Amino acid sequence: METLKLVFDTFGSTVFVPVMLFIIAVCMKVPVKKAFTSALMAGVGLTGFTIITNGYSGVMAPLVSKLVNETGLNRPVMDMGWQSTATTAYSTEVGMLFIGFALLLQLVLFLVGWTNVFMPSDMWNNYSFIIWGSLLYVATGSMALAFGCMILQNLYVLLFAEIIQKRWSTYFGYPGCAMTAPHHMANVPIALGLDLLLNLVGADRVNIRPESIQKKLGALGEPMFIGLFVGLLFGIIGNFKSLGTLEAWGNITQVGIMTSAVMAIYPRIASIFAGAFTALTDASKKTVKGVSKERTWYLAVNDALGYGDPAALTSGLLMIPIAIILSFVVPGNLVVPMMGLLSFPYLCEVHVCINNGNIFKTVIAMSIMYAVMLLIASANAPLYTEVAKAAGIQVPETAVMVTGFIATTIFLNLLYQIFLSRNPIAIALSVIVYFVLYFWYKKNKAAVDDFLERNAVAYKKKMAASHKTAVPE
């Protein structure tokens, strides 16, 4: 298990995904040269995503820290970010055992046709399951409960990833791909429920989307200009107390230009990555080697592929000051949000694809969910701190406890709480619900896909109807 982890840590996703893509393409009888070209394009695309997100985070992190510090927010729990959570998870006994088991489980589920999502290509995100298993093991001392919880979480995530696959790949433009990051995919039913609820109260009539902004503003509404305006706005908010200094305006303009650059460059990198799947798309309905029947399948990909989408990035930036306000006003919150604030564009991806890029609805839905996530983080902080310390994570001097918002996913927390209760009836019920939902979806896949597509674009008919009504006879 240590060797497997070492191999993955050494090569990372920018090498691992292209290698998996090459192997799969060859198995699907794609010519070797074409398969290699596709794999290389995938590696180039992923590297481009990494360069942009890392560079952008480097500019934004100091500003976010300054914004948090200047608000005077004082809580005993410090958010350490997803990087710390991943380190913690893979350093635990549960993590070392589960990483190899998860790879085998996900391979078997794919090869026998239980799922059409090839999740091993996104195996690094297994830490999102492992952190819950590690918490459960420390709380109960039962490795069986920990593994049972992680396996069920994995099964639900694969199911939700397949349910949302068409909508996600259609919106972001990645054919044959499925985003499987558990900390996003597990909240699909909640995100969809909130979207339908917001539709009922008329929020879908507020058409704040990149394309509607561009239509109203012309060239000034293009993603590059939206990024500039949003970046400048966030820079002003972060430097509000020092607007009279040259340093502040230097930072404000830097954030504005950097945000503009992300929105302008990201689509170009996305097109390179999407182009890597042309060969697989052509062969997607052919027989997969080792599988006896024809099938359509999807390669699991990282959430970084949607980070720079104009709606996701804009919604994510708007959520940062809102999240800080929520950390003040949510009763019972003990957490100072810090490193996780930069992850909001990732967190917005599911909402954005469901509502077809509606920034207004995304921000409302994310605000509701984040309030709940703050309470989950506060409740689990003592146990999380114990696990983190055992893994060698240093607790900052300014904090009593630490947490990571990867370990606040609402649906995964629900399953965790069920297993934590050790109630056999509740555990059995959570398993039964999975199988009922699984077989219902397999039977109604076409109808579900059609519903999600119609729901995503339903606002267009409402907009057209309202415009028609507004025109005099």
Buried (B, 14 or more C-beta within 10 A) or exposed (E): EEEEBEEBEEEEBBBBBBBBBBBBBBBBEBEEEBBBBBBBBBBBBBBBBBEBBEEBBEBBBEBBBBBBEEBEBEBBBBBBBBEBBBBBBBBBBBBBBBBBBBBEBBBEBBBEEBBBBBBBBBBBBBBBBBBBBBBBBBBBEBBEBBBBBBBBBBBBBBBBBBBBBBBBBBBBBBEBBBBBBBBBBBBBBBBBEBBEEBBEEEBBEBBBBBBBBBEEEEEEBBBBBBBBBBBBBBBBBBBEEBEEEEEBBEBBBBBBBBBBBBBBBBBEBBEBBBBBBBBBEEBBEEBBEEBEEEBEBBBBBBBBBBBBBBBBBBBBBBBBBBBBEBBEEBEEBBBBBBBBBBBBBBBBBBBBBBBBBBBBBBBBBBBBBBBBBBBBBBBBBEBBBBBBBBBEBEBEEEBBBBBBBBBBBBBBBBBBBBBBEEEEEBBEEBBEEBEEBBEEBEEEBEEBBEEBBEBBEBBEEBBEEEEEEEEEE
